[in-house]
Amino acid sequence: MASERHTADEIVAKLRQVEVLRGQGRSIADAVRAIGGTEVTYYRWRNEYGGLKGDQVKRLKELEAENTRLRRAVSDLTLEKQILREAAKGNF
């Protein structure tokens, strides 16, 4: 069975649905099954997106993408620096 990918906004909405159902007195297991998920997925989503709103989730994803890009740039520059340092040792 193929897994379904949810967008960050969908995940936040589903987490809110579970909280509403929990407020109505349902157990976590029943609430999670009502939204069509598993408890493991619920807890994973709650750890990553718990307490965030839609615009905050979008900002989080943008920051993660920027962080990845900057890490890649730093590693490339570090590698170039090491190569130049080794080349300079050979010339003298």
Backbone torsions as a table, in degrees:
resi	resn	phi	psi	omega
1	MET	NA	128.7	-178.0
2	ALA	-74.3	140.6	179.1
3	SER	-81.1	149.2	-178.6
4	GLU	-99.2	132.4	178.5
5	ARG	-95.8	131.8	179.2
6	HIS	-108.9	145.4	174.7
7	THR	-76.9	164.8	-179.2
8	ALA	-61.3	-38.0	179.4
9	ASP	-65.7	-39.2	177.7
10	GLU	-65.0	-39.1	179.6
11	ILE	-64.1	-45.1	179.2
12	VAL	-61.8	-40.9	178.8
13	ALA	-63.6	-41.8	179.8
14	LYS	-67.4	-38.0	176.4
15	LEU	-62.7	-39.0	177.0
16	ARG	-66.0	-38.9	177.4
17	GLN	-61.5	-41.4	178.7
18	VAL	-63.7	-41.4	179.1
19	GLU	-63.5	-38.5	177.1
20	VAL	-64.0	-45.5	179.3
21	LEU	-64.6	-36.5	176.3
22	ARG	-64.8	-36.4	177.5
23	GLY	-66.1	-25.2	178.2
24	GLN	-84.5	1.5	175.3
25	GLY	98.3	6.4	178.5
26	ARG	-81.0	154.0	176.0
27	SER	-74.9	164.6	179.5
28	ILE	-61.7	-42.9	-178.9
29	ALA	-60.2	-44.4	179.6
30	ASP	-66.7	-41.2	-179.0
31	ALA	-65.0	-41.1	-179.1
32	VAL	-68.6	-39.9	177.6
33	ARG	-65.2	-32.0	179.8
34	ALA	-65.4	-30.9	178.4
35	ILE	-91.0	-2.0	175.4
36	GLY	85.9	35.8	-179.9
37	GLY	-131.9	-171.1	176.8
38	THR	-117.2	162.5	-179.5
39	GLU	-64.7	-36.9	179.2
40	VAL	-61.2	-45.7	179.0
41	THR	-63.4	-41.7	179.6
42	TYR	-59.1	-48.4	-178.4
43	TYR	-66.8	-36.0	177.0
44	ARG	-64.9	-46.6	178.0
45	TRP	-62.7	-41.3	-178.0
46	ARG	-64.2	-37.6	177.6
47	ASN	-65.3	-37.5	-176.6
48	GLU	-85.6	-41.4	-171.7
49	TYR	-115.5	0.0	-175.6
50	GLY	-57.6	129.9	177.7
51	GLY	83.1	-0.5	-179.7
52	LEU	-94.9	152.6	174.3
53	LYS	-103.5	169.9	-174.9
54	GLY	-53.9	-46.6	-178.6
55	ASP	-69.9	-31.3	177.3
56	GLN	-68.6	-36.3	178.1
57	VAL	-64.8	-42.2	179.0
58	LYS	-62.2	-43.1	179.3
59	ARG	-64.7	-40.4	178.3
60	LEU	-59.6	-45.4	-179.9
61	LYS	-64.9	-38.7	177.6
62	GLU	-63.6	-42.8	179.7
63	LEU	-66.3	-38.1	177.7
64	GLU	-64.1	-40.8	178.6
65	ALA	-65.5	-42.2	178.8
66	GLU	-65.2	-40.4	178.7
67	ASN	-61.8	-42.5	177.8
68	THR	-62.0	-43.9	179.8
69	ARG	-63.0	-43.2	-179.5
70	LEU	-68.1	-38.1	177.0
71	ARG	-62.0	-41.9	179.2
72	ARG	-63.5	-41.3	179.9
73	ALA	-64.3	-43.1	179.7
74	VAL	-64.3	-42.3	-180.0
75	SER	-65.8	-37.6	177.2
76	ASP	-63.9	-43.7	-179.8
77	LEU	-67.4	-37.3	177.9
78	THR	-64.0	-42.4	178.5
79	LEU	-63.0	-44.2	178.2
80	GLU	-61.3	-40.4	179.6
81	LYS	-63.1	-42.6	178.7
82	GLN	-64.8	-40.8	178.6
83	ILE	-63.3	-44.6	179.3
84	LEU	-64.8	-38.5	178.9
85	ARG	-63.6	-42.9	179.0
86	GLU	-68.2	-37.9	177.3
87	ALA	-65.6	-36.9	179.9
88	ALA	-68.2	-34.2	178.5
89	LYS	-64.7	-36.4	-178.4
90	GLY	-72.1	-26.2	-176.1
91	ASN	-80.9	-22.5	-174.7
92	PHE	-100.0	NA	NA
